[in-house]
């Protein structure tokens, strides 16, 4: 079975961002719905207290988030796609307004009623040319009690049949949660599973936009150099204390795919490291990671591409990825990450001591992991002081590792040629590079304030 780039949503915020968005097959929308949640909330907080800033509201929001995050599973579930026709993804931010608070199902619990409003991303075709559509939702009434209700005993072991076979424990089952999955004991259950009716209102897509090519191919802090950093993360669990990675890891295939592409373009290999690692102090020793640097003169610019394959898990004792990411996240003109998202923590700026993003340097970033859309935009735009000097491309759905190599080289293609394609063309080409896997709901944010236009320049492709 193809490895899926897996991620878990770990954070929630309560404001809705205003950054514009473009996706070839995806669009942002505002989702609203009303629901109830039976949660472990002690005391008798009033609706007024729950809607005011303070400890009571923060605790209640955390408990509601445990319910809301199940939408990550709902929106990509096979049963949802059968009912609604198309997949979607929960966004990074939403607002909650509590409307009622009553005693819950047992002592120490409360039944909270609330209104939800948040930004989501859905396949564009799901709107059928309209701006609004209603959407069927499935949520656990008591999110902290729902996991055991999906367990079935087989061959002496209990397994949850309402989620993915691999990501099956209580900490991550919600990411693939589908109560109407074949064999799930919750199928048809309208007591423990609630079915709110949501409303989607489509947000306008950016129509035509370009990277700031005059800055990218001009002096962007690196002289005539265009610096590209590509980080690939191992898909399988690795023995980081060993000296060889698992040979069947699909990230190795992606690494070789990118390397062969650069060679075919005439790029020259200028640096090579095999099976190495870097510790927290920057000392090198034997390890499982790989590094390549390729360079070429392209027109009036010199393009330098650094490709690193490493263990990107934020809990890894191998510091190689963090060492290079901290150094290159600020200095690179184009930054690419392709690997596990890991609770959104593998590229969390708060877990990268010493990392600083220059607010005055123009950058383009691609986070090509599993469902990176909910995790990246907010923190990186805040670190850059807004969207003026940053564009971020993310995916709304889990991605198959088998398409990593084609996705990355397709995204980089115009920059490796020093061409000036629009974002609309770049993202359309990326969709094609998925082959038979379909769309990952890839989209770009931050391009809405770009000023560069072709103005009849030679070599322009729309």
C-alpha positions as CSV (number, residue, x, y, z in Angstrom):
1,X,0.0,0.0,0.0
2,X,1.3,3.4,-0.9
3,X,2.5,5.4,2.1
4,X,0.4,8.4,2.9
5,X,1.9,11.6,4.2
6,X,0.2,11.7,7.5
7,X,-0.5,14.7,9.8
8,X,-2.5,15.6,12.8
9,X,-4.0,18.9,13.6
10,X,-2.8,19.9,17.1
11,X,-3.8,23.5,17.4
12,X,-6.8,25.7,17.0
13,X,-7.3,29.4,16.9
14,X,-10.4,31.5,17.0
15,X,-10.1,34.1,14.3
16,X,-10.7,33.7,10.6
17,X,-7.9,34.9,8.3
18,X,-8.5,37.2,5.4
19,X,-5.7,36.1,3.0
20,X,-6.9,35.4,-0.5
21,X,-6.5,31.9,-2.0
22,X,-6.1,30.2,-5.3
23,X,-6.3,26.5,-6.2
24,X,-6.8,24.9,-9.6
25,X,-9.3,22.4,-8.2
26,X,-9.9,23.9,-4.7
27,X,-11.5,26.9,-3.2
28,X,-11.8,28.3,0.2
29,X,-15.3,28.7,1.8
30,X,-16.8,29.8,5.0
31,X,-18.4,26.9,6.9
32,X,-21.2,27.5,9.4
33,X,-23.2,25.1,11.5
34,X,-24.9,24.6,14.9
35,X,-24.1,21.6,17.1
36,X,-24.2,20.2,20.6
37,X,-21.3,18.6,22.4
38,X,-21.4,16.5,25.6
39,X,-18.1,17.3,27.3
40,X,-16.3,16.8,30.6
41,X,-16.7,20.4,31.8
42,X,-17.0,20.6,35.6
43,X,-18.9,23.4,37.3
44,X,-21.9,25.3,36.0
45,X,-20.5,28.0,33.7
46,X,-23.1,30.2,32.1
47,X,-23.3,31.0,28.4
48,X,-22.2,34.5,29.2
49,X,-19.1,33.2,30.9
50,X,-18.3,30.8,28.1
51,X,-18.4,33.7,25.6
52,X,-16.2,35.9,27.6
53,X,-12.4,35.7,27.6
54,X,-11.2,33.7,30.5
55,X,-10.3,30.2,31.9
56,X,-13.9,28.9,31.4
57,X,-14.0,29.8,27.8
58,X,-10.5,28.5,27.1
59,X,-11.4,25.1,28.7
60,X,-14.7,24.9,26.8
61,X,-13.0,25.8,23.5
62,X,-10.4,23.0,24.0
63,X,-13.2,20.5,24.6
64,X,-15.1,21.7,21.5
65,X,-12.0,21.4,19.4
66,X,-11.9,17.7,20.3
67,X,-15.2,17.4,18.5
68,X,-14.5,19.8,15.7
69,X,-11.3,18.1,14.7
70,X,-13.3,15.0,13.6
71,X,-14.2,17.0,10.6
72,X,-10.7,16.3,9.3
73,X,-11.8,12.7,9.0
74,X,-15.4,13.4,7.9
75,X,-14.4,15.6,5.0
76,X,-12.1,13.0,3.4
77,X,-14.1,9.9,4.3
78,X,-15.4,7.7,1.5
79,X,-18.9,7.9,2.9
80,X,-18.7,11.7,2.8
81,X,-17.6,11.6,-0.8
82,X,-20.4,9.3,-1.7
83,X,-23.0,11.6,0.0
84,X,-21.5,15.0,-0.9
85,X,-19.6,14.1,-4.0
86,X,-16.2,15.8,-3.2
87,X,-13.7,15.9,-0.4
88,X,-12.7,18.9,1.7
89,X,-10.4,20.0,4.5
90,X,-10.9,21.8,7.8
91,X,-9.0,25.1,8.0
92,X,-6.6,26.4,10.6
93,X,-9.0,28.9,12.3
94,X,-12.6,29.2,13.4
95,X,-14.9,31.0,15.7
96,X,-17.1,29.5,18.4
97,X,-20.1,31.3,19.9
98,X,-21.8,29.3,22.7
99,X,-25.6,29.5,22.7
100,X,-26.6,27.2,25.6
101,X,-25.1,25.2,28.5
102,X,-27.1,22.4,30.2
103,X,-26.2,19.5,32.4
104,X,-24.5,16.7,30.4
105,X,-25.0,12.9,30.3
106,X,-23.5,12.3,33.7
107,X,-22.1,14.2,36.7
108,X,-19.2,16.4,35.8
109,X,-20.3,16.8,32.2
110,X,-22.1,19.6,30.3
111,X,-24.1,19.7,27.1
112,X,-22.8,22.7,25.3
113,X,-24.6,24.2,22.2
114,X,-22.6,26.4,19.9
115,X,-22.4,28.1,16.5
116,X,-19.4,27.4,14.4
117,X,-17.9,29.7,11.7
118,X,-14.6,28.9,10.0
119,X,-12.6,28.8,6.8
120,X,-12.4,25.4,5.0
121,X,-11.1,24.3,1.6
122,X,-13.2,22.2,-0.8
123,X,-12.9,20.9,-4.2
124,X,-14.1,23.7,-6.5
125,X,-16.3,21.5,-8.6
126,X,-18.5,20.7,-5.5
127,X,-20.2,24.1,-5.8
128,X,-21.4,23.3,-9.4
129,X,-21.0,27.0,-10.4
130,X,-22.9,28.3,-7.4
131,X,-21.6,30.3,-4.4
132,X,-23.4,28.3,-1.6
133,X,-24.1,24.7,-0.8
134,X,-25.3,22.8,2.2
135,X,-23.0,20.0,3.5
136,X,-23.8,16.9,5.7
137,X,-21.6,16.7,8.8
138,X,-20.9,13.9,11.2
139,X,-19.5,14.6,14.7
140,X,-19.3,12.6,17.9
141,X,-21.7,13.9,20.5
142,X,-19.2,13.1,23.3
143,X,-15.7,13.3,21.6
144,X,-13.8,11.9,24.6
145,X,-16.1,8.8,24.8
146,X,-16.5,8.0,21.1
147,X,-13.3,6.0,20.5
148,X,-14.3,2.8,22.5
149,X,-17.6,2.7,20.6
150,X,-15.7,1.9,17.4
151,X,-13.7,-1.0,18.9
152,X,-14.4,-4.6,17.6
153,X,-12.6,-7.6,19.0
154,X,-10.9,-9.9,16.5
155,X,-8.4,-12.6,17.0
156,X,-8.0,-11.6,20.6
157,X,-7.3,-8.0,19.8
158,X,-9.5,-4.9,19.8
159,X,-9.4,-2.7,16.7
160,X,-11.3,0.5,15.8
161,X,-13.2,-0.2,12.6
162,X,-14.3,3.5,12.2
163,X,-11.0,4.8,11.0
164,X,-7.8,3.9,9.1
165,X,-6.2,0.5,9.8
166,X,-2.8,1.9,10.5
167,X,-3.6,5.1,12.4
168,X,-5.9,3.4,14.8
169,X,-5.3,4.5,18.4
170,X,-7.1,7.0,20.5
171,X,-4.7,9.8,19.8
172,X,-5.1,9.8,16.0
173,X,-8.2,7.9,15.0
174,X,-10.2,11.1,14.4
175,X,-8.0,12.1,11.4
176,X,-9.5,9.3,9.3
177,X,-12.7,8.9,11.3
178,X,-15.7,7.6,9.3
179,X,-18.6,6.3,11.4
180,X,-20.2,4.9,8.2
181,X,-17.2,2.9,7.2
182,X,-17.9,-0.7,6.3
183,X,-17.8,-2.7,9.6
184,X,-17.9,0.3,11.9
185,X,-20.3,-0.4,14.8
186,X,-21.4,3.3,14.7
187,X,-22.9,3.1,11.3
188,X,-26.4,4.4,11.3
189,X,-26.0,5.6,14.9
190,X,-27.8,8.9,15.4
191,X,-27.4,8.9,19.2
192,X,-23.7,8.9,19.7
193,X,-23.0,10.5,16.3
194,X,-24.7,13.8,15.5
195,X,-25.5,15.0,12.0
196,X,-25.6,18.8,11.8
197,X,-26.3,20.5,8.5
198,X,-23.6,22.8,7.5
199,X,-23.6,25.7,5.1
200,X,-20.7,26.5,2.7
201,X,-20.3,30.0,1.2
202,X,-17.6,30.1,-1.3
203,X,-14.9,32.8,-1.0
204,X,-13.5,34.5,-4.2
205,X,-10.4,32.9,-5.7
206,X,-7.5,35.0,-6.9
207,X,-7.9,35.2,-10.6
208,X,-4.4,35.8,-12.0
209,X,-1.2,36.3,-10.0
210,X,2.5,35.8,-10.5
211,X,5.4,35.4,-8.2
212,X,7.5,38.6,-7.8
213,X,9.9,37.6,-10.5
214,X,11.7,40.9,-10.6
215,X,12.7,40.4,-6.9
216,X,13.2,36.6,-7.2
217,X,15.5,36.9,-10.2
218,X,17.0,40.2,-9.1
219,X,19.0,40.9,-6.0
220,X,16.9,39.2,-3.3
221,X,19.7,39.3,-0.8
222,X,21.7,36.6,-2.5
223,X,23.2,38.6,-5.4
224,X,22.7,37.0,-8.7
225,X,22.0,33.6,-7.1
226,X,18.5,32.1,-6.8
227,X,18.8,29.7,-3.8
228,X,16.4,26.8,-3.6
229,X,16.3,24.5,-0.6
230,X,14.4,21.2,-0.8
231,X,13.8,19.1,2.3
232,X,12.5,15.5,1.9
233,X,11.4,13.5,5.0
234,X,11.6,9.8,5.3
235,X,8.2,8.1,5.1
236,X,8.9,5.0,7.2
237,X,10.2,4.9,10.8
238,X,13.9,4.8,10.6
239,X,16.7,3.7,13.0
240,X,18.4,7.1,13.2
241,X,21.3,5.6,15.0
242,X,22.0,3.3,12.2
243,X,24.1,3.9,9.1
244,X,21.6,3.0,6.3
245,X,17.9,3.9,5.8
246,X,15.3,1.4,4.9
247,X,15.8,0.7,1.2
248,X,12.1,0.6,0.4
249,X,11.4,4.1,1.7
250,X,9.5,6.1,-0.9
251,X,11.4,9.2,0.1
252,X,14.5,7.7,-1.4
253,X,12.7,7.3,-4.7
254,X,11.6,10.9,-4.6
255,X,15.2,12.0,-3.8
256,X,16.6,10.1,-6.8
257,X,13.8,11.4,-9.0
258,X,14.7,15.0,-8.2
259,X,18.4,14.3,-8.6
260,X,17.9,12.7,-12.0
261,X,15.7,15.6,-13.1
262,X,18.4,18.2,-12.2
263,X,21.0,16.1,-14.1
264,X,18.8,16.0,-17.2
265,X,18.5,19.8,-17.0
266,X,22.2,20.1,-17.1
267,X,22.7,21.2,-13.5
268,X,26.2,20.4,-12.1
269,X,26.7,18.5,-8.9
270,X,28.8,20.6,-6.6
271,X,28.3,19.0,-3.2
272,X,27.5,15.4,-2.1
273,X,27.0,13.8,1.2
274,X,25.9,10.2,1.8
275,X,24.7,8.6,5.0
276,X,25.6,11.3,7.4
277,X,24.0,13.1,10.4
278,X,24.5,16.4,12.2
279,X,24.2,16.8,16.0
280,X,22.8,19.8,17.9
281,X,26.3,21.4,17.9
282,X,26.8,21.0,14.1
283,X,29.2,18.0,14.4
284,X,28.9,15.5,11.6
285,X,29.1,11.7,11.9
286,X,27.8,8.6,10.1
287,X,24.0,8.4,9.7
288,X,21.1,7.8,7.4
289,X,20.7,11.2,5.7
290,X,21.7,12.4,2.2
291,X,22.6,15.8,0.7
292,X,23.1,17.1,-2.9
293,X,23.8,20.5,-4.2
294,X,23.3,21.3,-7.9
295,X,24.0,24.5,-9.7
296,X,23.6,26.1,-13.1
297,X,23.7,29.4,-14.9
298,X,20.3,30.1,-16.3
299,X,20.0,33.2,-18.4
300,X,21.2,36.1,-16.2
301,X,20.8,34.2,-12.9
302,X,22.8,31.4,-11.1
303,X,20.4,28.8,-9.6
304,X,21.6,26.8,-6.6
305,X,19.5,23.8,-5.5
306,X,20.2,22.1,-2.2
307,X,18.3,18.8,-1.7
308,X,18.3,17.1,1.7
309,X,16.8,13.8,2.6
310,X,16.5,13.4,6.4
311,X,14.4,12.3,9.3
312,X,12.1,15.2,9.8
313,X,10.2,14.0,12.8
314,X,10.2,16.7,15.4
315,X,10.9,14.2,18.2
316,X,13.9,12.7,16.3
317,X,17.2,12.5,18.1
318,X,18.8,13.1,14.7
319,X,19.2,16.9,14.4
320,X,20.2,17.0,10.7
321,X,16.9,18.3,9.4
322,X,16.5,21.0,12.1
323,X,20.1,22.1,11.6
324,X,19.7,22.8,7.9
325,X,16.1,24.0,8.1
326,X,17.0,26.7,10.7
327,X,19.8,27.9,8.5
328,X,18.0,27.8,5.2
329,X,14.5,28.9,6.0
330,X,15.5,32.5,6.2
331,X,18.2,32.6,3.5
332,X,16.5,30.6,0.7
333,X,14.5,32.3,-2.0
334,X,12.4,29.2,-2.5
335,X,11.8,26.6,0.3
336,X,10.2,23.2,-0.3
337,X,9.2,20.7,2.4
338,X,7.9,17.3,1.4
339,X,7.3,14.8,4.2
340,X,5.2,14.0,7.2
341,X,3.5,16.9,8.9
342,X,3.5,15.3,12.3
343,X,0.8,17.2,14.2
344,X,2.0,20.2,12.2
345,X,5.0,20.1,14.5
346,X,7.7,18.9,12.1
347,X,7.9,22.5,10.6
348,X,6.5,24.4,13.6
349,X,8.6,27.6,14.0
350,X,8.2,27.3,17.8
351,X,10.2,24.0,17.7
352,X,13.1,25.4,15.7
353,X,15.3,27.4,18.2
354,X,17.2,30.1,16.4
355,X,15.0,30.1,13.3
356,X,14.2,33.6,12.1
357,X,12.4,34.7,9.0
358,X,13.6,37.9,7.4
359,X,10.5,40.1,7.1
360,X,12.2,42.1,4.2
361,X,13.2,39.1,2.1
362,X,10.8,37.8,-0.6
363,X,10.2,34.1,-0.4
364,X,8.1,31.3,-1.8
365,X,7.4,28.2,0.2
366,X,5.8,24.8,-0.7
367,X,4.7,22.5,2.1
368,X,3.9,19.4,0.2
369,X,3.0,17.1,3.1
370,X,-0.2,15.6,4.3
371,X,-2.9,18.2,4.8
372,X,-0.5,21.1,5.4
373,X,-3.3,23.6,4.7
374,X,-4.4,23.8,8.4
375,X,-1.0,24.1,9.9
376,X,1.3,26.5,8.0
377,X,-0.2,29.7,6.8
378,X,-0.9,31.5,10.1
379,X,2.4,31.0,11.9
380,X,4.6,31.7,8.8
381,X,2.8,34.8,7.7
382,X,2.9,36.1,11.2
383,X,6.6,35.5,11.4
384,X,7.1,37.4,8.1
385,X,4.9,40.3,9.3
386,X,2.2,39.5,6.7
387,X,1.9,38.4,3.1
388,X,3.9,41.1,1.3
389,X,7.1,39.1,1.2
390,X,5.8,35.5,1.3
391,X,3.7,33.1,-0.7
392,X,2.8,29.6,0.7
393,X,1.6,26.6,-1.3
394,X,-0.2,23.9,0.8
395,X,-2.3,20.8,0.3
396,X,-5.7,20.3,1.8
397,X,-5.7,16.4,1.6
398,X,-3.3,13.6,2.4
399,X,-0.8,13.1,-0.3
400,X,0.7,9.9,-1.7
401,X,4.4,9.7,-1.3
402,X,4.6,8.1,-4.8
403,X,3.9,11.6,-6.3
404,X,6.4,13.5,-4.2
405,X,9.1,13.6,-6.8
406,X,6.9,14.7,-9.7
407,X,5.1,17.3,-7.5
408,X,8.4,18.9,-6.4
409,X,10.1,19.1,-9.8
410,X,6.9,20.4,-11.5
411,X,6.6,23.1,-8.9
412,X,10.2,24.1,-9.3
413,X,10.2,23.8,-13.1
414,X,9.7,27.5,-13.9
415,X,12.3,28.6,-11.3
416,X,14.9,26.1,-12.6
417,X,14.4,27.6,-16.1
418,X,14.2,31.2,-14.8
419,X,10.8,31.5,-16.5
420,X,7.9,33.6,-15.4
421,X,4.8,31.4,-15.2
422,X,1.7,32.5,-13.3
423,X,0.6,30.7,-10.1
424,X,-2.4,29.5,-12.0
425,X,-0.2,27.7,-14.5
426,X,2.1,26.4,-11.8
427,X,-0.7,24.9,-9.7
428,X,-2.4,23.5,-12.8
429,X,0.8,21.7,-13.8
430,X,1.2,20.4,-10.2
431,X,-2.3,18.9,-10.4
432,X,-1.3,17.1,-13.6
433,X,1.8,15.7,-11.9
434,X,-0.4,13.8,-9.5
435,X,-1.2,11.3,-12.3
436,X,-4.1,9.0,-11.4
437,X,-4.1,10.0,-7.7
438,X,-6.5,13.0,-8.3
439,X,-6.4,16.3,-6.6
440,X,-4.8,17.0,-3.2
441,X,-6.6,20.4,-3.0
442,X,-3.3,22.3,-3.5
443,X,-3.6,26.1,-3.2
444,X,-1.5,29.3,-2.7
445,X,-1.9,32.1,-0.3
446,X,-0.1,35.4,-0.1
447,X,-0.1,36.1,-3.8
448,X,-3.0,38.6,-3.6
449,X,-0.7,41.6,-2.9
450,X,1.9,40.7,-5.6
451,X,2.6,43.5,-8.1
452,X,4.8,41.9,-10.8
453,X,3.1,41.4,-14.2
454,X,4.6,40.1,-17.5
455,X,4.3,43.4,-19.5
456,X,5.2,41.7,-22.7
457,X,8.5,40.1,-21.5
458,X,9.9,37.4,-23.7
459,X,9.6,33.9,-22.6
460,X,6.4,34.5,-20.6
461,X,4.0,31.5,-20.3
462,X,0.5,31.9,-18.9
